[in-house]
């Protein structure tokens, strides 16, 4: 893609997110979301093959439907209350429609079907943008309206998302689809705590962005698109592969790694608010996600000794991606647990 075109598209994505996050009027928030959607479509379809075109079409239709539902919910609320202020979302019907629309935009179950397919049809870098930056604008709206959203609706969506993200991820061999179901499960954890303690939502979102970015850059550097590629990655770069194993365990939420912190704080807060059954279901569903993280870790680091591979030519290729982002995000995605007493 032409560098000028790429610059315009990336700037539009950033501008759309900033407009949505900083707006107090529903129409401005909707405009920001539309800018986000329209700017990412050419990036998804830049590979000229049917799979990329299909992914771009699915993404456009889903996001357009969700944006229309947000506009309909805000119009309904404005009709009842006489104001377009985002923080004044008091109509119950509008709130429910708005919650469902944001769930569709984020890829929360049961409106998740588009996310794995879109990621599989995109390049690794575009998939990284979809599961990280594209979540910021809807999350900003969720954070702004957290006082008015339905707690039970969000908790139900959260439980379905974490269970489905774990179950569906067990059957995948493509790393992008595994990361898609991982994203669905993590977003379920965020949805569970949204109306109870929004500050933990922000912490969880930040750590999710760090860990997912770190994992995607690792996959890009290792050129690993499926589990079979991960099995030979130790011969390409033992250091990066070992870091990938640690990042996967952090995504799974194992102490003493960073990923344990948000799960710990969310389970603690849910238990304190007498949502013990919900906390139990979330904790059990984390074991499902942990299984496929462990399977990837085992495949990449334990099944093969770190010697020269018999695969033709793979060891000759030098990585063309700059590892700076991985260097920045990896320590934070592994070593942040000791600061958790400062956040409690």
Order of alpha helices (4+ residues) and beta strands (2+ residues): alpha-alpha-alpha-alpha-alpha-alpha-alpha-alpha-alpha-alpha-alpha-alpha-alpha-alpha-alpha-alpha-alpha
